[in-house]
Amino acid sequence: MSVDVGARLRHLRDLHGLSQRALAKRAGVTNSTISLIESNQMNPSVGALKRILDGVPIGLSDFFALAPERPRRAFYAADELTEIGKGRISFRQVGESLFGRALQILRERYEPGADTGRVPLVHEGEEGGIVLSGRLEVTVDADRRILGPGDAYYFESRLPHRFRCVGAEPCEVVSACTPPTF
C-alpha cells in the first residue's frame, strides 16, 4: 500500500490552519518545496520530511498514523465548492479536502486569455473534462485542439498539458482527475 505523502501533508497543514508559506517558514524550507511535495511532484527524504513536520510540530509516526475521516456528505450546493485557484482561473473543488479520496472534481472558469502557464503541467493520473461554455485551447503533448461547448478531453496527466481560454467570453469546464494530484 502506498502512502500519498502530499495529500497527507496538505491535510495536516489544513488541520493546523497553516498556509504553505507559513509551514515553509516554520520548517526552514522554501514555499515551492511544500508546494511540490503536496502536488506529489517531489518525494521528500525522511530527513526533509522530519524537518517539515517539526514545523507543525508532529512526529513521523503520528504523521503516518493519521487516518482520513471519510467524507459523509454526498451533496454540495454551488456556494459550498472550495476555491483552490487564484487570479484569472478559478478552480472550485467538490469537497473541502482530498485527503483519503481517489477522485478530484472541479468546476473551472477561465477568463478570456487566461492560461495555465507556458510551462506545461505534468502529474500522475488521468484527467478529463467537458467544456460547458466558451472556447478552450487544450494542448496535450504535441497535440493541440480548440474545444467548444459540449466538447471533451481525456488523457494521461503524465503527458505535458496546458489549458488556455481563447475568444472574448469566459470558458467554463467541469473536470475530474484521478488520483487527485492537481
Secondary structure, 3 states (H helix, E strand, C coil): CCCCHHHHHHHHHHHCCCCHHHHHHHHCCCHHHHHHHHCCCCCCCHHHHHHHHHCCCCCHHHHHHCCCCCCCCCCCCHHHCEECCCCCEEEEECCCCCCCCCCEEEEEEECCCCECCCCCECCCCEEEEEEEECEEEEEECCEEEEECCCCEEEEECCCCEEEEEECCCCEEEEEEEECCCC
